[in-house]
Amino acid sequence: MIVAPARPSAIADDSGHGGVQILVTAGPSRFAADLGPVDGGLDIGPNPHDLVAAGLAACTTQTLRVYARRKGWPLGAVHVEVTWRREPAAAPADLFERTITLSGDLDEAQRARLMEIAEACPVHKMLVAGSRVETTVG
């Protein structure tokens, strides 16, 4: 059974004034999204690919934190960097490179397990598996 969310996960509003600056609502937050100047934007906010990369970084960090907390492991700070690039000759062409830095008094087995757990991050799994997008007219 599929349960519909109580509210949209994200909303993007374009004022219609001709720019590519978009007001995004994601969860309880509102912020601007934009494109870089080379693509006709003002670079005042993340571009759409940056937003996807941010979702992967945030989900990875939260997944690691929740797992370590549940295990009672001494995980300190977690730093996740994600870089997106397009490689047209590759399949798939989109590549997200993720670098995970873990601090804390963890042994090698715990560090290795946390790196395995990063692969179980729901956004990672969604990106690797692919997703469906169904569009309707509002």
A tleap script that builds the chain and sets N, CA, C and O, in Angstrom:
source leaprc.protein.ff14SB
mol = sequence {
  NMET ILE VAL ALA PRO ALA ARG PRO SER ALA
  ILE ALA ASP ASP SER GLY HIE GLY GLY VAL
  GLN ILE LEU VAL THR ALA GLY PRO SER ARG
  PHE ALA ALA ASP LEU GLY PRO VAL ASP GLY
  GLY LEU ASP ILE GLY PRO ASN PRO HIE ASP
  LEU VAL ALA ALA GLY LEU ALA ALA CYS THR
  THR GLN THR LEU ARG VAL TYR ALA ARG ARG
  LYS GLY TRP PRO LEU GLY ALA VAL HIE VAL
  GLU VAL THR TRP ARG ARG GLU PRO ALA ALA
  ALA PRO ALA ASP LEU PHE GLU ARG THR ILE
  THR LEU SER GLY ASP LEU ASP GLU ALA GLN
  ARG ALA ARG LEU MET GLU ILE ALA GLU ALA
  CYS PRO VAL HIE LYS MET LEU VAL ALA GLY
  SER ARG VAL GLU THR THR VAL CGLY
}
set mol.1.N position { 0.838 -1.188 0.000 }
set mol.1.CA position { 0.000 0.000 0.000 }
set mol.1.C position { 0.875 1.241 0.000 }
set mol.1.O position { 1.764 1.374 0.841 }
set mol.2.N position { 0.634 2.141 -0.927 }
set mol.2.CA position { 1.378 3.392 -1.015 }
set mol.2.C position { 0.595 4.460 -0.262 }
set mol.2.O position { -0.598 4.654 -0.495 }
set mol.3.N position { 1.277 5.143 0.637 }
set mol.3.CA position { 0.648 6.204 1.409 }
set mol.3.C position { 1.181 7.533 0.896 }
set mol.3.O position { 2.394 7.736 0.841 }
set mol.4.N position { 0.293 8.432 0.523 }
set mol.4.CA position { 0.692 9.742 0.032 }
set mol.4.C position { 1.173 10.612 1.185 }
set mol.4.O position { 0.606 10.565 2.276 }
set mol.5.N position { 2.219 11.412 0.950 }
set mol.5.CA position { 2.696 12.296 2.011 }
set mol.5.C position { 1.646 13.357 2.330 }
set mol.5.O position { 0.812 13.693 1.490 }
set mol.6.N position { 1.698 13.880 3.554 }
set mol.6.CA position { 0.746 14.903 3.992 }
set mol.6.C position { 0.945 16.208 3.233 }
set mol.6.O position { -0.003 16.968 3.035 }
set mol.7.N position { 2.173 16.466 2.811 }
set mol.7.CA position { 2.476 17.670 2.041 }
set mol.7.C position { 3.523 17.313 1.014 }
set mol.7.O position { 4.207 16.300 1.165 }
set mol.8.N position { 3.672 18.120 -0.037 }
set mol.8.CA position { 4.712 17.818 -1.026 }
set mol.8.C position { 6.096 17.814 -0.373 }
set mol.8.O position { 6.335 18.560 0.576 }
set mol.9.N position { 7.002 16.982 -0.875 }
set mol.9.CA position { 8.376 16.950 -0.380 }
set mol.9.C position { 9.127 18.213 -0.761 }
set mol.9.O position { 9.985 18.682 -0.013 }
set mol.10.N position { 8.808 18.756 -1.914 }
set mol.10.CA position { 9.466 19.972 -2.382 }
set mol.10.C position { 8.540 20.721 -3.324 }
set mol.10.O position { 7.732 20.122 -4.034 }
set mol.11.N position { 8.671 22.038 -3.317 }
set mol.11.CA position { 7.901 22.906 -4.205 }
set mol.11.C position { 8.890 23.897 -4.806 }
set mol.11.O position { 9.762 24.401 -4.099 }
set mol.12.N position { 8.769 24.183 -6.088 }
set mol.12.CA position { 9.582 25.205 -6.740 }
set mol.12.C position { 8.654 26.216 -7.388 }
set mol.12.O position { 7.751 25.848 -8.140 }
set mol.13.N position { 8.875 27.486 -7.097 }
set mol.13.CA position { 8.055 28.568 -7.654 }
set mol.13.C position { 8.926 29.520 -8.452 }
set mol.13.O position { 9.959 29.991 -7.976 }
set mol.14.N position { 8.492 29.795 -9.672 }
set mol.14.CA position { 9.142 30.767 -10.547 }
set mol.14.C position { 8.216 31.969 -10.628 }
set mol.14.O position { 7.043 31.824 -10.971 }
set mol.15.N position { 8.727 33.146 -10.320 }
set mol.15.CA position { 7.888 34.348 -10.278 }
set mol.15.C position { 7.414 34.781 -11.650 }
set mol.15.O position { 6.479 35.575 -11.750 }
set mol.16.N position { 8.035 34.280 -12.717 }
set mol.16.CA position { 7.627 34.672 -14.062 }
set mol.16.C position { 8.287 35.943 -14.539 }
set mol.16.O position { 7.886 36.486 -15.568 }
set mol.17.N position { 9.279 36.437 -13.831 }
set mol.17.CA position { 9.951 37.685 -14.210 }
set mol.17.C position { 11.126 37.479 -15.151 }
set mol.17.O position { 11.851 38.427 -15.452 }
set mol.18.N position { 11.321 36.258 -15.615 }
set mol.18.CA position { 12.304 36.025 -16.660 }
set mol.18.C position { 13.631 35.440 -16.233 }
set mol.18.O position { 14.373 34.961 -17.090 }
set mol.19.N position { 13.971 35.450 -14.957 }
set mol.19.CA position { 15.239 34.869 -14.517 }
set mol.19.C position { 15.084 33.385 -14.273 }
set mol.19.O position { 14.008 32.822 -14.475 }
set mol.20.N position { 16.161 32.752 -13.838 }
set mol.20.CA position { 16.111 31.339 -13.497 }
set mol.20.C position { 16.259 31.146 -11.981 }
set mol.20.O position { 16.559 30.046 -11.517 }
set mol.21.N position { 16.049 32.215 -11.222 }
set mol.21.CA position { 16.080 32.126 -9.773 }
set mol.21.C position { 14.723 31.594 -9.325 }
set mol.21.O position { 13.677 32.146 -9.668 }
set mol.22.N position { 14.762 30.518 -8.560 }
set mol.22.CA position { 13.557 29.800 -8.169 }
set mol.22.C position { 13.474 29.791 -6.648 }
set mol.22.O position { 14.486 29.600 -5.973 }
set mol.23.N position { 12.287 29.994 -6.106 }
set mol.23.CA position { 12.075 29.856 -4.674 }
set mol.23.C position { 11.676 28.416 -4.408 }
set mol.23.O position { 10.668 27.935 -4.925 }
set mol.24.N position { 12.475 27.732 -3.597 }
set mol.24.CA position { 12.253 26.326 -3.292 }
set mol.24.C position { 11.775 26.184 -1.856 }
set mol.24.O position { 12.320 26.801 -0.940 }
set mol.25.N position { 10.760 25.371 -1.676 }
set mol.25.CA position { 10.333 24.963 -0.342 }
set mol.25.C position { 10.624 23.474 -0.244 }
set mol.25.O position { 10.123 22.677 -1.038 }
set mol.26.N position { 11.437 23.109 0.736 }
set mol.26.CA position { 11.785 21.709 0.965 }
set mol.26.C position { 11.602 21.443 2.443 }
set mol.26.O position { 12.336 21.987 3.269 }
set mol.27.N position { 10.623 20.606 2.790 }
set mol.27.CA position { 10.307 20.417 4.200 }
set mol.27.C position { 9.907 21.761 4.783 }
set mol.27.O position { 9.101 22.471 4.181 }
set mol.28.N position { 10.446 22.129 5.934 }
set mol.28.CA position { 10.071 23.401 6.555 }
set mol.28.C position { 10.918 24.583 6.080 }
set mol.28.O position { 10.730 25.696 6.571 }
set mol.29.N position { 11.841 24.376 5.142 }
set mol.29.CA position { 12.782 25.434 4.735 }
set mol.29.C position { 12.421 26.027 3.384 }
set mol.29.O position { 11.853 25.363 2.516 }
set mol.30.N position { 12.775 27.317 3.235 }
set mol.30.CA position { 12.610 28.010 1.952 }
set mol.30.C position { 13.942 28.652 1.598 }
set mol.30.O position { 14.596 29.260 2.445 }
set mol.31.N position { 14.336 28.510 0.333 }
set mol.31.CA position { 15.597 29.084 -0.110 }
set mol.31.C position { 15.566 29.247 -1.620 }
set mol.31.O position { 14.692 28.708 -2.299 }
set mol.32.N position { 16.529 29.994 -2.134 }
set mol.32.CA position { 16.616 30.221 -3.577 }
set mol.32.C position { 17.462 29.135 -4.216 }
set mol.32.O position { 18.458 28.687 -3.649 }
set mol.33.N position { 17.053 28.723 -5.398 }
set mol.33.CA position { 17.868 27.868 -6.253 }
set mol.33.C position { 18.136 28.676 -7.518 }
set mol.33.O position { 17.332 29.527 -7.900 }
set mol.34.N position { 19.244 28.413 -8.151 }
set mol.34.CA position { 19.628 29.228 -9.304 }
set mol.34.C position { 20.561 28.413 -10.184 }
set mol.34.O position { 20.900 27.273 -9.867 }
set mol.35.N position { 20.957 28.999 -11.264 }
set mol.35.CA position { 21.992 28.449 -12.125 }
set mol.35.C position { 23.188 29.388 -12.078 }
set mol.35.O position { 23.066 30.536 -11.650 }
set mol.36.N position { 24.332 28.905 -12.513 }
set mol.36.CA position { 25.517 29.748 -12.581 }
set mol.36.C position { 25.424 30.720 -13.741 }
set mol.36.O position { 24.615 30.526 -14.649 }
set mol.37.N position { 26.244 31.769 -13.725 }
set mol.37.CA position { 26.206 32.786 -14.792 }
set mol.37.C position { 26.401 32.207 -16.197 }
set mol.37.O position { 25.801 32.699 -17.152 }
set mol.38.N position { 27.223 31.180 -16.331 }
set mol.38.CA position { 27.441 30.592 -17.652 }
set mol.38.C position { 26.154 29.976 -18.204 }
set mol.38.O position { 26.004 29.835 -19.418 }
set mol.39.N position { 25.228 29.610 -17.319 }
set mol.39.CA position { 23.943 29.035 -17.727 }
set mol.39.C position { 22.799 30.044 -17.653 }
set mol.39.O position { 21.634 29.657 -17.749 }
set mol.40.N position { 23.110 31.332 -17.484 }
set mol.40.CA position { 22.089 32.378 -17.479 }
set mol.40.C position { 21.562 32.746 -16.115 }
set mol.40.O position { 20.591 33.497 -16.023 }
set mol.41.N position { 22.166 32.249 -15.047 }
set mol.41.CA position { 21.708 32.563 -13.701 }
set mol.41.C position { 22.594 33.586 -13.017 }
set mol.41.O position { 23.521 34.131 -13.616 }
set mol.42.N position { 22.292 33.836 -11.754 }
set mol.42.CA position { 23.058 34.775 -10.937 }
set mol.42.C position { 23.888 34.067 -9.869 }
set mol.42.O position { 24.631 34.718 -9.134 }
set mol.43.N position { 23.771 32.745 -9.776 }
set mol.43.CA position { 24.514 31.935 -8.810 }
set mol.43.C position { 24.213 32.341 -7.366 }
set mol.43.O position { 25.117 32.410 -6.534 }
set mol.44.N position { 22.922 32.613 -7.072 }
set mol.44.CA position { 22.540 33.026 -5.714 }
set mol.44.C position { 22.044 31.855 -4.865 }
set mol.44.O position { 21.662 32.043 -3.710 }
set mol.45.N position { 22.050 30.673 -5.425 }
set mol.45.CA position { 21.615 29.492 -4.689 }
set mol.45.C position { 22.107 28.252 -5.392 }
set mol.45.O position { 22.673 28.334 -6.482 }
set mol.46.N position { 21.896 27.091 -4.773 }
set mol.46.CA position { 22.349 25.846 -5.389 }
set mol.46.C position { 21.598 25.560 -6.681 }
set mol.46.O position { 20.430 25.918 -6.833 }
set mol.47.N position { 22.295 24.907 -7.610 }
set mol.47.CA position { 21.603 24.479 -8.825 }
set mol.47.C position { 20.944 23.127 -8.539 }
set mol.47.O position { 21.223 22.521 -7.505 }
set mol.48.N position { 20.096 22.654 -9.412 }
set mol.48.CA position { 19.381 21.395 -9.146 }
set mol.48.C position { 20.294 20.202 -8.866 }
set mol.48.O position { 19.974 19.374 -8.012 }
set mol.49.N position { 21.418 20.098 -9.565 }
set mol.49.CA position { 22.330 18.976 -9.302 }
set mol.49.C position { 22.973 19.103 -7.921 }
set mol.49.O position { 23.198 18.099 -7.246 }
set mol.50.N position { 23.272 20.346 -7.498 }
set mol.50.CA position { 23.790 20.560 -6.146 }
set mol.50.C position { 22.769 20.116 -5.098 }
set mol.50.O position { 23.137 19.568 -4.059 }
set mol.51.N position { 21.502 20.351 -5.372 }
set mol.51.CA position { 20.457 19.950 -4.427 }
set mol.51.C position { 20.391 18.430 -4.293 }
set mol.51.O position { 20.217 17.915 -3.189 }
set mol.52.N position { 20.528 17.714 -5.396 }
set mol.52.CA position { 20.544 16.245 -5.329 }
set mol.52.C position { 21.780 15.780 -4.567 }
set mol.52.O position { 21.693 14.889 -3.722 }
set mol.53.N position { 22.930 16.382 -4.864 }
set mol.53.CA position { 24.165 16.032 -4.157 }
set mol.53.C position { 24.029 16.321 -2.663 }
set mol.53.O position { 24.512 15.549 -1.835 }
set mol.54.N position { 23.379 17.422 -2.318 }
set mol.54.CA position { 23.170 17.763 -0.903 }
set mol.54.C position { 22.281 16.727 -0.227 }
set mol.54.O position { 22.512 16.368 0.928 }
set mol.55.N position { 21.276 16.248 -0.933 }
set mol.55.CA position { 20.413 15.199 -0.381 }
set mol.55.C position { 21.196 13.929 -0.100 }
set mol.55.O position { 20.980 13.280 0.924 }
set mol.56.N position { 22.110 13.564 -1.005 }
set mol.56.CA position { 22.933 12.380 -0.794 }
set mol.56.C position { 23.876 12.578 0.397 }
set mol.56.O position { 24.039 11.675 1.218 }
set mol.57.N position { 24.488 13.744 0.486 }
set mol.57.CA position { 25.407 14.025 1.602 }
set mol.57.C position { 24.669 14.018 2.936 }
set mol.57.O position { 25.142 13.428 3.907 }
set mol.58.N position { 23.515 14.668 2.984 }
set mol.58.CA position { 22.743 14.729 4.234 }
set mol.58.C position { 22.256 13.350 4.646 }
set mol.58.O position { 22.367 12.977 5.814 }
set mol.59.N position { 21.725 12.598 3.711 }
set mol.59.CA position { 21.202 11.268 4.018 }
set mol.59.C position { 22.316 10.332 4.487 }
set mol.59.O position { 22.130 9.560 5.428 }
set mol.60.N position { 23.466 10.402 3.831 }
set mol.60.CA position { 24.590 9.568 4.235 }
set mol.60.C position { 25.001 9.887 5.668 }
set mol.60.O position { 25.199 8.983 6.479 }
set mol.61.N position { 25.128 11.167 5.974 }
set mol.61.CA position { 25.537 11.598 7.314 }
set mol.61.C position { 24.530 11.136 8.362 }
set mol.61.O position { 24.918 10.609 9.405 }
set mol.62.N position { 23.245 11.330 8.092 }
set mol.62.CA position { 22.210 10.922 9.047 }
set mol.62.C position { 22.171 9.409 9.213 }
set mol.62.O position { 21.990 8.914 10.325 }
set mol.63.N position { 22.337 8.673 8.126 }
set mol.63.CA position { 22.332 7.212 8.199 }
set mol.63.C position { 23.471 6.714 9.086 }
set mol.63.O position { 23.277 5.824 9.913 }
set mol.64.N position { 24.642 7.286 8.912 }
set mol.64.CA position { 25.798 6.890 9.721 }
set mol.64.C position { 25.592 7.238 11.191 }
set mol.64.O position { 25.916 6.444 12.074 }
set mol.65.N position { 25.056 8.422 11.447 }
set mol.65.CA position { 24.834 8.860 12.826 }
set mol.65.C position { 23.833 7.952 13.536 }
set mol.65.O position { 24.075 7.524 14.665 }
set mol.66.N position { 22.720 7.658 12.884 }
set mol.66.CA position { 21.681 6.817 13.486 }
set mol.66.C position { 22.228 5.417 13.757 }
set mol.66.O position { 21.974 4.850 14.821 }
set mol.67.N position { 22.965 4.861 12.819 }
set mol.67.CA position { 23.512 3.516 13.001 }
set mol.67.C position { 24.510 3.487 14.160 }
set mol.67.O position { 24.436 2.610 15.021 }
set mol.68.N position { 25.437 4.438 14.183 }
set mol.68.CA position { 26.444 4.473 15.250 }
set mol.68.C position { 25.790 4.683 16.616 }
set mol.68.O position { 26.212 4.086 17.607 }
set mol.69.N position { 24.782 5.514 16.668 }
set mol.69.CA position { 24.077 5.753 17.938 }
set mol.69.C position { 23.397 4.479 18.420 }
set mol.69.O position { 23.454 4.140 19.602 }
set mol.70.N position { 22.753 3.777 17.490 }
set mol.70.CA position { 22.069 2.533 17.833 }
set mol.70.C position { 23.054 1.481 18.347 }
set mol.70.O position { 22.724 0.705 19.243 }
set mol.71.N position { 24.260 1.455 17.780 }
set mol.71.CA position { 25.280 0.497 18.194 }
set mol.71.C position { 26.064 0.957 19.431 }
set mol.71.O position { 26.802 0.173 20.027 }
set mol.72.N position { 25.901 2.232 19.816 }
set mol.72.CA position { 26.653 2.761 20.944 }
set mol.72.C position { 28.119 3.000 20.604 }
set mol.72.O position { 28.973 2.972 21.490 }
set mol.73.N position { 28.418 3.235 19.325 }
set mol.73.CA position { 29.789 3.450 18.887 }
set mol.73.C position { 30.199 4.904 19.090 }
set mol.73.O position { 29.354 5.794 18.997 }
set mol.74.N position { 31.472 5.165 19.365 }
set mol.74.CA position { 31.955 6.523 19.638 }
set mol.74.C position { 32.238 7.327 18.370 }
set mol.74.O position { 33.352 7.814 18.176 }
set mol.75.N position { 31.249 7.461 17.524 }
set mol.75.CA position { 31.405 8.237 16.289 }
set mol.75.C position { 31.414 9.714 16.637 }
set mol.75.O position { 30.475 10.222 17.249 }
set mol.76.N position { 32.477 10.400 16.246 }
set mol.76.CA position { 32.562 11.849 16.444 }
set mol.76.C position { 31.918 12.557 15.268 }
set mol.76.O position { 30.824 12.196 14.835 }
set mol.77.N position { 32.598 13.561 14.760 }
set mol.77.CA position { 32.090 14.324 13.626 }
set mol.77.C position { 32.087 13.464 12.360 }
set mol.77.O position { 32.949 12.608 12.166 }
set mol.78.N position { 31.105 13.714 11.516 }
set mol.78.CA position { 31.002 13.057 10.212 }
set mol.78.C position { 31.004 14.160 9.163 }
set mol.78.O position { 30.250 15.127 9.264 }
set mol.79.N position { 31.851 14.007 8.162 }
set mol.79.CA position { 31.950 14.991 7.076 }
set mol.79.C position { 31.777 14.234 5.765 }
set mol.79.O position { 32.551 13.328 5.459 }
set mol.80.N position { 30.761 14.609 4.993 }
set mol.80.CA position { 30.500 13.950 3.711 }
set mol.80.C position { 30.514 15.006 2.615 }
set mol.80.O position { 29.768 15.984 2.668 }
set mol.81.N position { 31.363 14.799 1.634 }
set mol.81.CA position { 31.426 15.674 0.465 }
set mol.81.C position { 30.919 14.893 -0.746 }
set mol.81.O position { 31.294 13.739 -0.956 }
set mol.82.N position { 30.069 15.534 -1.530 }
set mol.82.CA position { 29.562 14.903 -2.752 }
set mol.82.C position { 29.791 15.863 -3.911 }
set mol.82.O position { 29.448 17.044 -3.843 }
set mol.83.N position { 30.373 15.332 -4.963 }
set mol.83.CA position { 30.601 16.099 -6.179 }
set mol.83.C position { 29.844 15.415 -7.311 }
set mol.83.O position { 29.907 14.195 -7.459 }
set mol.84.N position { 29.138 16.195 -8.100 }
set mol.84.CA position { 28.422 15.658 -9.252 }
set mol.84.C position { 29.128 16.101 -10.524 }
set mol.84.O position { 29.601 17.232 -10.634 }
set mol.85.N position { 29.188 15.194 -11.468 }
set mol.85.CA position { 29.640 15.565 -12.807 }
set mol.85.C position { 28.984 14.639 -13.822 }
set mol.85.O position { 28.521 13.546 -13.495 }
set mol.86.N position { 28.959 15.102 -15.033 }
set mol.86.CA position { 28.352 14.346 -16.119 }
set mol.86.C position { 29.466 13.850 -17.030 }
set mol.86.O position { 30.316 14.625 -17.469 }
set mol.87.N position { 29.451 12.565 -17.306 }
set mol.87.CA position { 30.401 11.939 -18.224 }
set mol.87.C position { 29.595 11.343 -19.371 }
set mol.87.O position { 29.171 10.190 -19.291 }
set mol.88.N position { 29.376 12.112 -20.442 }
set mol.88.CA position { 28.480 11.674 -21.521 }
set mol.88.C position { 28.818 10.315 -22.122 }
set mol.88.O position { 27.914 9.620 -22.586 }
set mol.89.N position { 30.082 9.915 -22.131 }
set mol.89.CA position { 30.460 8.643 -22.735 }
set mol.89.C position { 30.195 7.455 -21.814 }
set mol.89.O position { 30.233 6.309 -22.262 }
set mol.90.N position { 29.926 7.712 -20.534 }
set mol.90.CA position { 29.701 6.633 -19.568 }
set mol.90.C position { 28.214 6.305 -19.475 }
set mol.90.O position { 27.365 7.099 -19.879 }
set mol.91.N position { 27.915 5.139 -18.943 }
set mol.91.CA position { 26.522 4.759 -18.714 }
set mol.91.C position { 26.397 4.225 -17.292 }
set mol.91.O position { 27.018 3.210 -16.979 }
set mol.92.N position { 25.635 4.853 -16.430 }
set mol.92.CA position { 24.946 6.123 -16.662 }
set mol.92.C position { 25.916 7.297 -16.705 }
set mol.92.O position { 27.029 7.218 -16.184 }
set mol.93.N position { 25.484 8.377 -17.329 }
set mol.93.CA position { 26.349 9.539 -17.545 }
set mol.93.C position { 26.568 10.366 -16.286 }
set mol.93.O position { 27.590 11.042 -16.166 }
set mol.94.N position { 25.637 10.326 -15.352 }
set mol.94.CA position { 25.758 11.121 -14.126 }
set mol.94.C position { 26.565 10.362 -13.090 }
set mol.94.O position { 26.298 9.191 -12.817 }
set mol.95.N position { 27.562 11.037 -12.511 }
set mol.95.CA position { 28.417 10.440 -11.499 }
set mol.95.C position { 28.422 11.317 -10.251 }
set mol.95.O position { 28.743 12.503 -10.321 }
set mol.96.N position { 28.068 10.735 -9.119 }
set mol.96.CA position { 28.178 11.390 -7.822 }
set mol.96.C position { 29.357 10.760 -7.101 }
set mol.96.O position { 29.338 9.567 -6.800 }
set mol.97.N position { 30.385 11.557 -6.823 }
set mol.97.CA position { 31.540 11.081 -6.072 }
set mol.97.C position { 31.361 11.506 -4.620 }
set mol.97.O position { 31.163 12.685 -4.325 }
set mol.98.N position { 31.433 10.539 -3.725 }
set mol.98.CA position { 31.179 10.783 -2.304 }
set mol.98.C position { 32.441 10.464 -1.504 }
set mol.98.O position { 33.007 9.378 -1.627 }
set mol.99.N position { 32.874 11.423 -0.685 }
set mol.99.CA position { 34.012 11.229 0.205 }
set mol.99.C position { 33.510 11.362 1.629 }
set mol.99.O position { 32.919 12.378 1.994 }
set mol.100.N position { 33.746 10.326 2.443 }
set mol.100.CA position { 33.251 10.281 3.820 }
set mol.100.C position { 34.447 10.320 4.765 }
set mol.100.O position { 35.371 9.513 4.660 }
set mol.101.N position { 34.408 11.281 5.693 }
set mol.101.CA position { 35.440 11.386 6.720 }
set mol.101.C position { 34.783 11.179 8.074 }
set mol.101.O position { 33.843 11.888 8.433 }
set mol.102.N position { 35.286 10.200 8.826 }
set mol.102.CA position { 34.735 9.856 10.135 }
set mol.102.C position { 35.756 10.185 11.208 }
set mol.102.O position { 36.942 9.892 11.051 }
set mol.103.N position { 35.303 10.794 12.302 }
set mol.103.CA position { 36.184 10.997 13.443 }
set mol.103.C position { 35.604 10.241 14.630 }
set mol.103.O position { 34.478 9.747 14.577 }
set mol.104.N position { 36.372 10.158 15.679 }
set mol.104.CA position { 35.935 9.427 16.855 }
set mol.104.C position { 36.847 8.240 17.092 }
set mol.104.O position { 37.632 7.858 16.224 }
set mol.105.N position { 36.737 7.668 18.265 }
set mol.105.CA position { 37.594 6.564 18.676 }
set mol.105.C position { 37.014 5.242 18.175 }
set mol.105.O position { 36.595 4.396 18.965 }
set mol.106.N position { 36.999 5.079 16.857 }
set mol.106.CA position { 36.444 3.885 16.217 }
set mol.106.C position { 37.582 2.938 15.859 }
set mol.106.O position { 38.663 3.382 15.472 }
set mol.107.N position { 37.342 1.631 15.986 }
set mol.107.CA position { 38.353 0.686 15.522 }
set mol.107.C position { 38.146 0.458 14.017 }
set mol.107.O position { 37.165 0.929 13.441 }
set mol.108.N position { 39.064 -0.256 13.399 }
set mol.108.CA position { 39.008 -0.463 11.954 }
set mol.108.C position { 37.753 -1.229 11.523 }
set mol.108.O position { 37.197 -0.947 10.462 }
set mol.109.N position { 37.310 -2.173 12.317 }
set mol.109.CA position { 36.096 -2.926 11.983 }
set mol.109.C position { 34.871 -2.007 11.999 }
set mol.109.O position { 34.003 -2.116 11.133 }
set mol.110.N position { 34.801 -1.108 12.975 }
set mol.110.CA position { 33.680 -0.172 13.038 }
set mol.110.C position { 33.712 0.782 11.844 }
set mol.110.O position { 32.676 1.052 11.236 }
set mol.111.N position { 34.877 1.282 11.513 }
set mol.111.CA position { 35.002 2.180 10.349 }
set mol.111.C position { 34.570 1.465 9.066 }
set mol.111.O position { 33.845 2.024 8.243 }
set mol.112.N position { 35.025 0.233 8.914 }
set mol.112.CA position { 34.660 -0.541 7.723 }
set mol.112.C position { 33.154 -0.772 7.669 }
set mol.112.O position { 32.546 -0.661 6.604 }
set mol.113.N position { 32.556 -1.087 8.800 }
set mol.113.CA position { 31.106 -1.319 8.828 }
set mol.113.C position { 30.348 -0.038 8.507 }
set mol.113.O position { 29.345 -0.079 7.793 }
set mol.114.N position { 30.808 1.094 9.021 }
set mol.114.CA position { 30.146 2.364 8.720 }
set mol.114.C position { 30.232 2.686 7.229 }
set mol.114.O position { 29.293 3.251 6.667 }
set mol.115.N position { 31.328 2.341 6.590 }
set mol.115.CA position { 31.427 2.572 5.149 }
set mol.115.C position { 30.448 1.657 4.394 }
set mol.115.O position { 29.904 2.052 3.362 }
set mol.116.N position { 30.227 0.449 4.902 }
set mol.116.CA position { 29.209 -0.425 4.315 }
set mol.116.C position { 27.819 0.169 4.524 }
set mol.116.O position { 26.986 0.153 3.617 }
set mol.117.N position { 27.577 0.686 5.709 }
set mol.117.CA position { 26.270 1.268 6.036 }
set mol.117.C position { 25.979 2.485 5.152 }
set mol.117.O position { 24.823 2.736 4.811 }
set mol.118.N position { 27.008 3.234 4.783 }
set mol.118.CA position { 26.803 4.383 3.897 }
set mol.118.C position { 26.134 3.961 2.595 }
set mol.118.O position { 25.365 4.722 2.010 }
set mol.119.N position { 26.429 2.751 2.148 }
set mol.119.CA position { 25.813 2.239 0.921 }
set mol.119.C position { 24.318 1.971 1.112 }
set mol.119.O position { 23.582 1.854 0.132 }
set mol.120.N position { 23.867 1.875 2.362 }
set mol.120.CA position { 22.455 1.620 2.656 }
set mol.120.C position { 21.659 2.912 2.850 }
set mol.120.O position { 20.458 2.861 3.115 }
set mol.121.N position { 22.304 4.050 2.722 }
set mol.121.CA position { 21.593 5.330 2.811 }
set mol.121.C position { 20.456 5.316 1.782 }
set mol.121.O position { 20.691 4.992 0.618 }
set mol.122.N position { 19.232 5.660 2.192 }
set mol.122.CA position { 18.096 5.592 1.263 }
set mol.122.C position { 18.270 6.421 -0.011 }
set mol.122.O position { 17.830 5.988 -1.076 }
set mol.123.N position { 18.892 7.588 0.065 }
set mol.123.CA position { 19.089 8.387 -1.147 }
set mol.123.C position { 20.119 7.724 -2.055 }
set mol.123.O position { 19.956 7.730 -3.276 }
set mol.124.N position { 21.168 7.158 -1.486 }
set mol.124.CA position { 22.149 6.407 -2.272 }
set mol.124.C position { 21.448 5.266 -3.010 }
set mol.124.O position { 21.632 5.089 -4.215 }
set mol.125.N position { 20.649 4.499 -2.281 }
set mol.125.CA position { 19.937 3.375 -2.892 }
set mol.125.C position { 19.000 3.849 -4.003 }
set mol.125.O position { 18.887 3.195 -5.040 }
set mol.126.N position { 18.331 4.978 -3.791 }
set mol.126.CA position { 17.417 5.516 -4.796 }
set mol.126.C position { 18.179 5.935 -6.051 }
set mol.126.O position { 17.739 5.657 -7.167 }
set mol.127.N position { 19.315 6.599 -5.872 }
set mol.127.CA position { 20.088 7.050 -7.028 }
set mol.127.C position { 20.653 5.871 -7.815 }
set mol.127.O position { 20.639 5.877 -9.046 }
set mol.128.N position { 21.142 4.876 -7.112 }
set mol.128.CA position { 21.730 3.715 -7.776 }
set mol.128.C position { 20.664 2.882 -8.500 }
set mol.128.O position { 20.899 2.382 -9.600 }
set mol.129.N position { 19.498 2.740 -7.875 }
set mol.129.CA position { 18.431 1.920 -8.463 }
set mol.129.C position { 17.696 2.629 -9.590 }
set mol.129.O position { 17.168 1.988 -10.499 }
set mol.130.N position { 17.666 3.954 -9.525 }
set mol.130.CA position { 16.848 4.713 -10.459 }
set mol.130.C position { 15.472 4.931 -9.857 }
set mol.130.O position { 15.095 4.248 -8.904 }
set mol.131.N position { 14.740 5.850 -10.388 }
set mol.131.CA position { 13.422 6.189 -9.852 }
set mol.131.C position { 12.455 6.430 -10.991 }
set mol.131.O position { 12.853 6.669 -12.131 }
set mol.132.N position { 11.197 6.364 -10.667 }
set mol.132.CA position { 10.149 6.737 -11.621 }
set mol.132.C position { 9.713 8.154 -11.294 }
set mol.132.O position { 9.714 8.560 -10.132 }
set mol.133.N position { 9.346 8.897 -12.311 }
set mol.133.CA position { 8.759 10.218 -12.119 }
set mol.133.C position { 7.443 10.217 -12.878 }
set mol.133.O position { 7.421 10.005 -14.090 }
set mol.134.N position { 6.356 10.451 -12.177 }
set mol.134.CA position { 5.042 10.539 -12.807 }
set mol.134.C position { 4.603 11.993 -12.734 }
set mol.134.O position { 4.614 12.594 -11.660 }
set mol.135.N position { 4.225 12.549 -13.850 }
set mol.135.CA position { 3.881 13.967 -13.953 }
set mol.135.C position { 2.401 14.118 -14.284 }
set mol.135.O position { 1.877 13.435 -15.163 }
set mol.136.N position { 1.735 15.023 -13.567 }
set mol.136.CA position { 0.345 15.355 -13.866 }
set mol.136.C position { 0.224 16.860 -14.047 }
set mol.136.O position { 1.100 17.614 -13.626 }
set mol.137.N position { -0.843 17.286 -14.662 }
set mol.137.CA position { -1.115 18.706 -14.852 }
set mol.137.C position { -1.847 19.210 -13.625 }
set mol.137.O position { -2.819 18.601 -13.179 }
set mol.138.N position { -1.370 20.341 -13.070 }
set mol.138.CA position { -1.988 20.924 -11.874 }
set mol.138.C position { -3.068 21.900 -12.219 }
set mol.138.O position { -3.687 22.478 -11.326 }
savepdb mol mol.pdb
quit
